[in-house]
Every structure is written in structure tokens, then in C-alpha cells.
Amino acid sequence: MKPHRATGRPRGRPSILPFDIDEQVLSSLERRMDPKTHLVRPNWMGMARELHVSRTTISRIVAGLRRSGFIESVSEPRRPGASVRYTLYRIKDTRKSGN
């Protein structure tokens, strides 16, 4: 294995996350949302690339949004009668009511 060569960029997550990362994650989820049902099945890796953070950071932010009441988890079967289930998120309309 080739030894690590310093590039001036530290490994791991950025030392400081953007102050509005919660808003960015929620906006990214809203762009992926089905307008009728308000359900979204997030693409974790795509969101991480888009926002320049790790999948773990996205997961942590989504958990915080769930605890805050902005989104809720919904579990649905992949196929009718299947035991394997998807975890979807329903975005609540709390942000739109202030405008």
C-alpha cells in the first residue's frame, strides 16, 4: 500500500459545517418529495455529494429534523405482502405556513 502523502486537505469531515446545514438538507428533501403524498425516499449518497458532507452527517441532520417535528418516518413494504420495508420521510408543511 502506498503511504499517505500530505495534500493540504485534512481527512474526514470538514472542521466547520455550514450554519444552515439543516435548511439545506430539508430543501434537498423537498426537491425530491412527491407533491401529492409529501413522501420522499432520500438518496443519501446523492445528498451527501450535493451538500459536500458525509452520509453520516446527513443521517444525523435527518434524525434531528425528525425530533424537531419537521419530518416524520413512514415505513412501507417494497412489494405488497413483502417483509422487507422502505423507510420514507413525510415532510410537514410547517415551513410554508409562515409565508
Buried (B, 14 or more C-beta within 10 A) or exposed (E): EEEEEEEEEEEEEEEEBEEEBBEBBBEBBBEBBEEEEBBBBBEEEEBBEBBEBBEEBBBBBBEBBEEEEBBEEBEEEEEEEEEEEEEBBBBEEEEEEEE
